[in-house]
C-alpha cells in the first residue's frame, strides 16, 4: 500500500519534470519530492501539537 503510494508520487514527480533531460531532470524530481515530504512532515507536526 505505502509502496504503491510512493511509486505513484515518484512517477508524478517525473511526469512533472517538464522533460528536463539527464541530471538536471533528476535533481528537479528529487527537489520536488523533498518539498512534498517536508510539507507532509509539517502537516503531521501541526496535527500532533493541536
C-alpha positions as CSV (number, residue, x, y, z in Angstrom):
1,X,0.0,0.0,0.0
2,X,2.7,2.5,1.1
3,X,4.9,1.2,-1.7
4,X,2.3,2.0,-4.4
5,X,1.8,5.4,-2.9
6,X,5.5,6.2,-3.0
7,X,5.8,4.8,-6.6
8,X,2.9,7.0,-7.7
9,X,4.4,10.0,-6.1
10,X,7.8,9.3,-7.9
11,X,6.0,8.8,-11.2
12,X,4.1,12.1,-10.7
13,X,7.3,13.9,-9.9
14,X,9.0,12.6,-13.0
15,X,6.0,13.5,-15.2
16,X,6.1,17.0,-13.7
17,X,9.8,17.4,-14.6
18,X,8.8,19.1,-17.9
19,X,11.0,16.7,-19.8
20,X,14.2,18.2,-18.4
21,X,16.9,15.8,-19.5
22,X,19.6,14.0,-17.6
23,X,20.9,15.0,-14.2
24,X,19.0,18.3,-14.2
25,X,15.7,16.5,-14.5
26,X,16.5,14.0,-11.8
27,X,17.6,16.8,-9.5
28,X,14.3,18.6,-10.1
29,X,12.4,15.4,-9.3
30,X,14.3,15.0,-6.1
31,X,13.8,18.6,-5.0
32,X,10.1,18.2,-5.7
33,X,9.8,15.1,-3.6
34,X,11.8,16.6,-0.8
35,X,9.5,19.7,-0.7
36,X,6.4,17.4,-0.7
37,X,7.9,15.3,2.1
38,X,8.7,18.4,4.1
39,X,5.1,19.7,3.6
40,X,3.7,16.4,4.8
41,X,6.0,16.4,7.8
42,X,4.9,19.9,8.7
43,X,1.3,18.9,8.4
44,X,1.9,15.9,10.8
45,X,3.7,18.0,13.3
46,X,0.9,20.5,13.4
47,X,-1.6,17.7,13.9
48,X,0.4,16.3,16.9
49,X,0.6,19.7,18.6
50,X,-3.0,20.6,18.1
